[in-house]
Amino acid sequence: MDKYALLSVSNKQGLPEFAAALVERFGYRLLSTGGTARLLAEKGLPVQEVGDYTGAPEIMDGRVKTLHPKIHGGLLCRRGDAKHREEAEANGISMIDLVVVNLYPFVETVARPGVTWEDAIENIDIGGPSMLRSAAKNHESVTVVCDPGDYDRVLETMGRDAGLDALRRELARKVFQRTAAYDRTIADYFEREAVEEPDLNAMAGFPDRFELSLPKAADLRYGENPHQKAALYGSFFDHFEQLQGKELSYNNIIDITAAVHLIGEFQAPTVAILKHTNPCGVATAATLAEAWDQAFATDRQAPFGGIIAVNQTVDDALAARIAEIFSEVIIAPGFSPEARERFAKKKNLRLMTVRPGFGDEALREVRGVIGGVLVQDSDVQSVKGRYEVVTKRQPTDEEWKALEFGWKVVKHVKSNAIVYAGAERTLGVGAGQMSRVDSSKIAVWKAGEAGLALHGSVVASDAFFPFADGLVAAAEAGATAAIQPGGSRRDDEVIAAADERGVAMVFTGRRHFRH
């Protein structure tokens, strides 16, 4: 009895070799369609076009070719069911015992700049998912392959004629995962296209159902703590390359994400030092070495065991300074050969480069809660141009520079967040306290511990000062200007307290909570 294998793929990598093994080692007859059939014929393999096999030609520009009883009957027939076999024989249906299908590149198509609606629609695969699902449903009898990475494993298992049942079930599971993710991508595209004029400030664009189907990227050694198991899912490693060091931990990955978001705020040479996702020192300067000196001066204790993010290629001058302390991860667009040589002596130090091509505006944040998840857009919207000076005194040019710098940094500090800043450098950071005044006190204390004077500094607050006491404390510490969202019922009292002390204050109209 003939054994048929049906092959119809968009990704043809490794297929000729796989098909040759099916024919030569296992005696399969090959059925195929379109470009796949032409490729196999060019390689000298005996292949029959599906249209010739079914007696029904491809029609409607290839939209209809495999949707035929001789295809799906050959996939879905239960081999041990006498009635099924009788009906198959009566209708001239042969059994198809192996299917290799991967889907039209819809994801890649809609990711292209300027893709048209018509192009997107034509790349929605109909026959492919249908064949995969039919084969996967009948996996007791049919081997279904949707991933070229499984070719070798399938041949090896078929060759030893043991373990095939378990492999078929695993491959069927992969099919349903793949087709579910494919359909989800299509639904998301339709959802996005349904918004004719997207308003970035509106709560729009969230589907009625939120589903995630992500491939496992790595099993991690453990989670936040050694007793917690953890794994990474998704495309994290498509955006980064690790050049050296130990494998990344759960906490490293979270810190790297926070670091990249922060450093992305700056264009001039900037160094950011983070610990537990909070920046403990950030500075911009003419050179990276100078930026490091000022960022590190903010806090000389917390950076040990921290994450360092740099927005330009790390040169040897910066590498020499960083090498003086213990760091977990350094992340940058690149590293000079001299820097690589210097860091190579620190075998456990993780060096990471960021690959271009993704932006915060495309990201959404997902957080697990009891019974579900919360989903929100990333906090990437700028308020530049919306600043309002609400005090009698206008900020000086130097204060404006410091205010804008502090506002960029405070957005990335856990609430309640207070940042004291000079022109393009942090001076004191207070994070994650239950009251804003406490955060301010910590920031002042940290500046004092570092020997940094706050006289003439500015203060940035991620949310409004609910009372005048926070502003008063900042002025007493030496701040001469403040930037905050505004919006408190007591704004008038806070503004009056600023005017009494000659503090210039700017409202942004937007807060930056980070819980």
N, C-alpha and C positions, 0 to 999 in steps of 0.2 A: 504494500500500500504506500502511495506517495506521501512524503512528509513535506509540508509547505511551510516556508518562512516568509512572512510579509515584511518588507523593508521600505519605509518611506520617511525620509529625514530631511531637515533643513541643515543641520550640522552634520557634515559628511566625514568629519575627522575619524579615522580609524575604521570606517565602514567597509571599504573594499577588503581589507585584511580579515575582518570578522566574517564577511559574507563568504570569502574564499574558504575559510575554515568550516563554515556550515556545510558547504557543498562537498569539499574534499574529505573531511573527517567524519561528517555525520550524515551525509547523503541527502541533504535538504534540496528541494526545488525552490527557487527564488521567485517571489512575486514582488513587483515594485511599481512605482509611479514616476512619471515626469523625469525631472533631473536626476533623481536617484537611479532610475532604471538606465538612463543614458550613461551615467558614471560606471555602473556595474558592467554594462555591455562593453564600454571602452576598455575596461580592465580584463576583458576576455571571459567574463563569467556568464554562464547560461542564465538568463533572466526573462521572465514573461511579464509583459505589461498587464496591469490589473484590468484594463479595458478589454484586452484580448481574452483574459481568463473569465471575466463575468459576462462577456458578450454585450456589455453596455459601454459605449465610448465615454471618455471624459467630455463633459458639456459645461456650458456657462462659464467659460474661461477657467476651467479646472475646479470650479466650486463644487461640482458633483462628480466624484470619481470612485470613491471607496464606500459610499453609502449604498450598499447593495446586499441583498440576502446571502449571496455566495461568499461575501466577505464576513459579515457579522454572524451568519449562520455557522461558518467554519470556525469562528472564534468562540461563540456562545454554546455550541452544542455540548451537552453533557455526555462525555464518551461512554459512561456506564449506563445510560438511560436508553433502553431499547427503542422507545417511541421516538426520542430525539434522533437516533441513528437511522431509523426507518424514514423519517421525514427528510433527513439530510440526503439520503440515497435517492428518494423519490424526486427531489428537487435538484439533483446533480451537484450537491454541496460537498466539497472535500474539506477535511479537517486542516485547520491552520494551527500549528503547534507552537509557533514562535513568532513574535511581533517585535519589530524594532521601529520605533517612531519617536522623533522629537519634534517639537511644535514650531509653527511659524514664529519668527522673532518679533512678537508684538512688543515685548518690553524694550528691546533695542530700538524698534521703530519709533515708538512714542517718546523715547529719550532724545531723539535727534532734534536739534534746533530747527524750527520752522516746519515740522512735520504737519501735513494736512490731515483733515478729518478723513478724507477718502483713503489716503495711504494707511492710516491707522485701521480703518474698517477692513481693508483688504488683507491685513495681516492678522485678523482674528481667525484662528484655525478651528475648523468644524470637524472635518473628517479625522484629524489626528487625535483629538481628545476622545472622539467616539470609539476609535479602534483601541486606544489605550484602555479605556474604561471597560469595553467588552472583554478584552483579554485579561485585564486585572480581575474582573468579576469571576472569570472562569480559570483562575490561576491554578486550580487543582490539575488542569490539563495543559495550560498554555503558559509558556515563559514569555514575559513581557519586559522589554528593555527600553527605558526612556532616557538613559544617561550613558553616553559613550564610555564613561569611566568604568562601567560594569561589564564591558565586552570580555575582557580577559577572565574575569571571575566566572562568567557564564560558561565560557568554553572549558575552563578548568573543571567546573562542577559537572558539566555534561560528560566530560571525558572520564571521570571516575564513577559516574552513575550512582553517586551517593550524595545526599544532602540537597538534591534538586527540589524536593518539596518545600524545605525550609527557605531555600533561596527564592523560589517562586513567590512565596508569601511575602517575603521581604521586598521583592521587586514590585509586587502589587501594591504594597503599602506606599512605596515611593511614588508610584503612578498617581494614586489618589492625592497624595501631598502635592505633587507637581501640578496636576490639573486644577486643584483647589486654589493654589497660589496664582496660576495663570488666569483663572476666572476672576479672582480678586483684583488682579492688576487691571483687567479690562473694566470691571465695575468701577474701580477708582478713577480710571481715565474718563469714563462717562460722567462720573460725579463731578470731576474737575471741569469738564467741558460744558456741563449744565449751567455753570455760573458765567453768564455772558459778560458781566463787568465786575470782576472780583474786587471786593473792598477789603483791603488788608486790615482795616480797623474793625471790620464786622465779624461777628461770630458766625462764619459761614464756611462751607466746604467740608464739614464733618459728616461722614456717611451715617445712615440710619443704623447700620451694623458696622462694628469695628472688628476686623479680623487680621491676625498676623500669621503668616506662614513663612518662617525663616529657616534656612539651613543651619545646622550646627557648624560653627567655625572652629571651636576648640573646646575640649574639656579642660577646665582650670584646676589647678592644684587644690584650691578651696575657695570659699567665698570671702566675705569681709573678715571672718575669723576661721581658724583652722578646723573647727568642728562643723563648718557649714560647707556642703557640697555646692559646686557652681559650674556653669558652662556659659560660653559665649555663643550667641546666635546672630546671624546677619552678615553684613559685608564690611565689618570693621577693618579687616586686613586688606580690603581693596583701597582704603584711603591712607594706609600707613605702611611703611616698610621698617622692619627691625634690623639694624645693622650689626648689633652685637648685644651681649648680655644675657641674663637669665630670661626664661619665659615670663611673659606678662602675667601679673596676678589680677584678680578681680578688682582690687583697689587701684592698681596701676591704670587699668582701663578707664575707670571712672575719673581718675585724676587727669589722665591724658585728654579725655573729652572736655573737661572743664578748662584745662590749660589752652587747648586749641581755640575754644570759644573766646577766651580772654585775649590771647595774643592777636587774634584776628581783628581786634578793635583798632590796631595801630599800624601805621605805614612806615614811619621813621624807625631807625634802629631801636629796638625795644627788647628788654629782658623782663620776664615775669617769673617769680618764684612762688610756687604753691605748695600748700600742705593740707591734706584732707579736703581738697577742692577749693580751699580759701587762698586767695593771694596774700602772701605775707610780705611781699616787696615787688614793686613794679617801677620801672624807670625807662624813659626815652632819652637818648643822648646822641651826640655826633658819632660816637663809635659804640660798638657792643661792649667793649671793655669798660668804658665810662658808664654805660647803662647798668652793667652788672654791679659796679662799685656802688652806685646810688641805690639800686634795688636791694642789694645785700645789706647796705647800711641801715635800711628800715628795721631789720630784725636779724640779728646775727646768730640767733639760736634756732628758731623754727626751721630754717632751710635745711638743716641736717636731716637726711632721709627724705627730702622733698622732691618735687617735680620742677624742672626748669624748662621754660618755653621761650624760644627765640624766634623772631620773625625774619631773620636773615641767616645766611650761611655762617656757621660757627667757625671763627678763625682761631689761630693759635693763641693770640693774646687773651681772648675770652676763655679758651679751653684751659689755659694755665691757671686762671683765677678759679674757675669752677672745680678744677682738679684738687684744690686745696681742701675741699669739704666732701663729705659723703653724700651722694645723691642717688636716688632710685632710678630716675628717668630724665634724659635730656631729649627734647623734641624740637626740631628745627627743619627748615627747608633743605638743609644740607650741611656737611661738615668738610672743612678743608683737609687735605691729606695730612698736614701737620697736626690738626686737631684729632683726626682719627688715630694717628700714631700715639699721641699722648693718652687718649682715652683707652687705647688697647691694653694698657697696663692694668686697667680696672676691669677685670674679666666679668664681674657681675653687673656692671653699670649698663643699663639699657639705653642704647642710642636709637632714636626713632626719627625717620623723615616723614614729612607730610606730602602726600601726592596731591597735585592741584586738581581742580575740577569739581569740588563740591562746596556748597555754601550753606550757612546757617538758615537762610531763608527757605531751604527745601526740607528742613528738619522739623519733626514734631517730637515732643517729649511724652513719654508714656511711663506712668507710675502705677504700680500695683496697689490696690486697696482691697479691703474686705469685700468679697463678692464681685470684683471686677477691676477695671483699670480707669485711670484718669488720662485724658489725652489733651494736650494743648500745643499751640504753636510755640516755637522757640521765641525767646524775648530778644528779637533782633531789630525792632523798629527804632529808628533814630528820632530824636526830638529836636535835632539841630534846626534852628530857625524858629522854634516855638518858645525859646527862652523869654521869660518876662522878668525884668528887674522891678522888684516891688518895693524897694527901699528908696530913701531920698538920695543916697549916694550910689553912683554907678561904679561897677568894678573897674579897676585899672586894667590896662592891657596885660600886665603880668598876672593879675588875679584871674582874668578871663582864661588865660592859658592854663592856669592851675585848676580852675573850676571845671573846664572841659575835660582835663585829664582825670581829675578825681571822679567825675561823673561816669566816665568809661569804666573805671576800676570798681566803683562801688556796686555797679550792676552785677558783678561776679562774686560778691561777698555775701555769705549767708546772713539772712535777716535775724535780728535787727542789725543793719550794717552802717558803720560810720568809717569814713576814710578822711584823714588829714593829709593834704597834699601841698607840695610846692609846685613850681613850674615844671611839669613833666616828670614828677617823681612822687612816690608815696613817702609819708613821714610817720604815719601811725595808722594801724588798722584795728578796728574793733568789730568782731563778728559774732553772730549767733546768740546774742543775749536776750533775756526776757524783756528788758527795757532798753530803750534807745540811750538813755542817760548812762546805763551801765556799759554799753558798747563804747560810748564816748570816753568814759573813764578809762577803759582798757586801752583804747587807742592812744590816749594821752600818756598812760603809764608805759606802754610799749615804746613810744617816742622817747620818753625820759630814760628808759633802760638802754636805748640805743644811743643816747647822748645827742638827740636831734631836737633843736629848738623849734617850737611851734609858732613863735612870734612872726606874724606876717603870713601865716599859712592860710589855706582855705579848708573848709569842711564840707564833705559831701555826705548826704543821708539818702538811703535808698527809698525811704518813705517820709511822709510829712512829720514835722515835730508836732506832737499832739499838745504840748505845752511849751511855754517859753523857756522852761528850765534847761532843755537840751541846747538851745541856741545860746543861752547865757553861759552855760558850762563851756561851750566851744569858744566864746569870746574871751572868757577868763583864761582859757588855755593859750590864747594868743591868736586865734583865727580872726582874720579881718574881712573875710567874705564867706558866704555859704551858698550851697546849691541843694535844692530839695524839690520834691514834686509840688508841695503846697496842697491845699484841699482840706485842712483841718478846720473845725468850727472855731478854733482859736487862732486862726491865721493872723487876725488883726493884732492880737497880743504879741505874737512872735515877731511880726514886722515892727511893732512899736519897740520891743526889746532890742531889735537889731539897730533901729534908728538911734535909740538912746546911747548905744555903744559905738556908733559909727561903722557898723558892719554892713557891707553891701550884700544883698541877698537876691538870689535868682530862683524863680519858680520854673519848673520844667513842664508841669501838667501831666507827668507820667511817672509812676512809681516802678520800682524794680525789686519786688520781693523775691527772695530765693529761700524756700523752706527746706 
